Structures are given as structure tokens and as C-alpha cells.
Amino acid sequence: MTGENRLIPILREGIHVIKMVLFKTLRDGLAERHPRRERIFINQLAGAVINDLFGTPNRDEPFLSFGIANRALIEMELAGLAGDYPELRAPLSDALRVQFLCDSREGLDNPALLTRADALGILIRDREVPLPDTFMNMARFLGEEHQMTLQIRLGSA
């Protein structure tokens, strides 16, 4: 296995950690903004927002129906992400860029991913694309800061 082939799964682990941090943070914010909603609704909404942001909608039921029924609310929450969670803009910018690069290496070009994040005010335009070790260190730090157990191996990153 070449170095690049080993690196992509490692980078995807870092992306996943940042998504988990966003999920935890977003879930708490959604629970405050929608106190009458059940926990399962809040969890599904947080998941739908993240999946939409990262261009990975869940097409399985009941998530597909949830996304359709709550499209306006998902869009509203996406539109508020940058303002509600400014501290996550940098990690999200990095994770989205790294995901774009990983997807491109695997033949899945999706420039709309970054264009949409930019339109939502999430993408920090003048932020450099992080080197793999810098990205993984940031993901590890965020995971630890949010009390998540991480076992990310930097490998050859």
C-alpha cells in the first residue's frame, strides 16, 4: 500500500472527529433552541445538518424522510452555523478542504462542497490547506478538548 493510500483513511478519521465535535456542539445548541423537541429529533437534526454540510446525506430511512420533512429547518440551521459557532469555522474549513482533497484523490470531485460552505460563511477563504500532520493534530486536540476518546494514529502523516 502506498503512502497516499494509507494517508487518506487516516485523514478521513480526522474529518470524522471534527464532525463528531460539531455534532456534540450542534446538538447542545439545538436542544437549547428547540427545548420542546425530543432528543431523537435533536440528534437527527444535528446529523442531517452535518451530512448536508459535508455533502453526505443519509439516503436510508428514517433519515431520508426526516431530511425531506425538515428541509427548511436544516437549511436554517446551516445558515446559522458560522454565526452560532464561530470557533468551529477553522476546523470545519480544514475538514471540508481535506475531505475535498481525499474525495478528489478517489475520483469524486465535488467543488460544490466548498462553494456551499463559502456561501454559508463557514469557509475561511484565506486559510491555508493544512498539512496532514497539522490537520490530524488539530483533530486530536479538538477531540480531547471535547472529552472524546481518540485513538488516531498519525502513521506516516
C-alpha positions as CSV (number, residue, x, y, z in Angstrom):
1,M,0.0,0.0,0.0
2,T,1.4,3.3,-1.0
3,G,1.9,6.2,1.4
4,E,-1.0,8.1,-0.1
5,N,-3.3,5.1,0.1
6,R,-2.6,4.8,3.8
7,L,-2.9,8.6,4.4
8,I,-6.4,9.0,3.0
9,P,-8.1,6.8,5.6
10,I,-6.1,8.5,8.4
11,L,-7.2,11.9,7.2
12,R,-10.8,10.7,7.0
13,E,-10.5,9.7,10.7
14,G,-9.6,13.3,11.4
15,I,-12.6,14.5,9.4
16,H,-14.8,12.2,11.4
17,V,-13.5,13.6,14.7
18,I,-14.3,17.1,13.6
19,K,-17.8,16.0,12.5
20,M,-18.3,14.4,16.0
21,V,-17.2,17.6,17.7
22,L,-19.6,19.5,15.5
23,F,-22.4,17.0,16.3
24,K,-21.8,17.4,20.0
25,T,-21.7,21.2,19.9
26,L,-24.6,21.5,17.5
27,R,-26.8,19.0,19.4
28,D,-26.4,21.1,22.6
29,G,-27.2,24.3,20.7
30,L,-30.2,22.7,19.0
31,A,-31.5,21.4,22.4
32,E,-31.4,25.0,23.7
33,R,-33.1,26.5,20.7
34,H,-35.7,23.8,20.5
35,P,-36.4,22.8,24.1
36,R,-39.8,21.2,23.3
37,R,-38.3,18.7,20.8
38,E,-37.4,15.2,21.8
39,R,-33.8,14.1,22.0
40,I,-34.1,11.8,18.9
41,F,-35.4,14.8,16.8
42,I,-32.5,16.9,18.0
43,N,-30.0,14.1,17.2
44,Q,-31.5,13.6,13.8
45,L,-31.5,17.3,13.0
46,A,-27.8,17.6,14.1
47,G,-26.9,14.6,11.9
48,A,-28.9,16.0,8.9
49,V,-27.2,19.4,9.2
50,I,-23.7,17.8,9.3
51,N,-24.4,15.4,6.5
52,D,-25.8,18.2,4.4
53,L,-22.7,20.4,5.1
54,F,-20.3,17.6,4.2
55,G,-22.3,16.5,1.1
56,T,-23.1,13.1,2.6
57,P,-26.9,12.9,3.0
58,N,-28.2,9.7,4.6
59,R,-30.5,8.1,2.0
60,D,-31.7,5.4,4.3
61,E,-35.0,5.5,6.2
62,P,-36.0,7.1,8.5
63,F,-33.3,9.7,7.8
64,L,-34.3,10.3,4.2
65,S,-37.9,11.1,5.3
66,F,-36.6,13.3,8.1
67,G,-34.5,15.3,5.8
68,I,-37.3,15.9,3.4
69,A,-39.8,16.8,6.1
70,N,-37.4,19.2,7.8
71,R,-35.6,20.7,4.9
72,A,-36.4,24.3,5.8
73,L,-35.2,23.8,9.4
74,I,-32.0,22.1,8.2
75,E,-31.3,25.0,5.8
76,M,-32.0,27.5,8.6
77,E,-29.5,25.7,10.9
78,L,-26.9,25.5,8.1
79,A,-27.3,29.3,7.5
80,G,-26.7,30.0,11.2
81,L,-23.6,27.7,11.7
82,A,-20.9,30.3,11.1
83,G,-22.6,32.9,13.4
84,D,-23.6,30.4,16.1
85,Y,-20.3,28.6,16.2
86,P,-17.5,30.9,15.0
87,E,-14.9,28.8,17.0
88,L,-15.6,25.9,14.7
89,R,-15.1,27.8,11.4
90,A,-11.4,27.0,11.2
91,P,-11.7,23.3,12.0
92,L,-14.7,23.0,9.6
93,S,-12.8,24.8,6.9
94,D,-9.9,22.4,7.3
95,A,-12.1,19.3,7.4
96,L,-14.1,20.3,4.3
97,R,-10.9,21.1,2.4
98,V,-9.3,17.8,3.4
99,Q,-12.5,15.9,2.5
100,F,-12.5,17.6,-0.9
101,L,-8.8,16.6,-1.4
102,C,-9.5,13.0,-0.3
103,D,-12.6,12.7,-2.4
104,S,-10.6,14.1,-5.4
105,R,-7.9,11.5,-4.9
106,E,-10.6,8.9,-5.0
107,G,-12.2,10.3,-8.2
108,L,-15.1,12.0,-6.5
109,D,-14.7,15.7,-7.4
110,N,-17.4,17.8,-5.7
111,P,-16.4,21.5,-5.9
112,A,-20.0,22.4,-4.8
113,L,-19.0,21.3,-1.3
114,L,-16.5,24.2,-0.8
115,T,-18.7,26.6,-2.8
116,R,-21.6,26.0,-0.5
117,A,-19.5,26.2,2.7
118,D,-18.2,29.5,1.4
119,A,-21.7,30.8,0.7
120,L,-22.8,29.8,4.2
121,G,-19.9,31.9,5.6
122,I,-18.2,28.8,7.1
123,L,-15.2,28.5,4.8
124,I,-12.3,30.7,5.8
125,R,-11.0,31.7,2.3
126,D,-7.5,32.8,3.2
127,R,-6.8,29.8,5.5
128,E,-4.1,27.5,4.1
129,V,-5.0,23.9,3.4
130,P,-3.4,22.1,6.4
131,L,-0.6,19.6,6.1
132,P,-1.7,16.1,7.1
133,D,0.1,16.1,10.4
134,T,-1.2,19.6,11.3
135,F,-4.7,18.5,10.4
136,M,-4.5,15.4,12.5
137,N,-3.0,17.2,15.5
138,M,-5.8,19.7,15.3
139,A,-8.4,16.9,15.2
140,R,-6.8,15.2,18.1
141,F,-6.7,18.4,20.2
142,L,-10.4,19.1,19.4
143,G,-11.4,15.6,20.3
144,E,-9.5,15.7,23.6
145,E,-10.9,19.2,24.3
146,H,-14.5,17.8,23.9
147,Q,-13.8,14.8,26.1
148,M,-13.9,12.3,23.2
149,T,-11.6,9.2,23.4
150,L,-9.4,9.4,20.4
151,Q,-7.1,6.7,19.0
152,I,-5.9,8.5,15.9
153,R,-2.7,7.2,14.6
154,L,-0.6,9.7,12.7
155,G,1.1,6.9,10.9
156,S,3.0,8.4,8.1
157,A,1.0,11.6,8.3
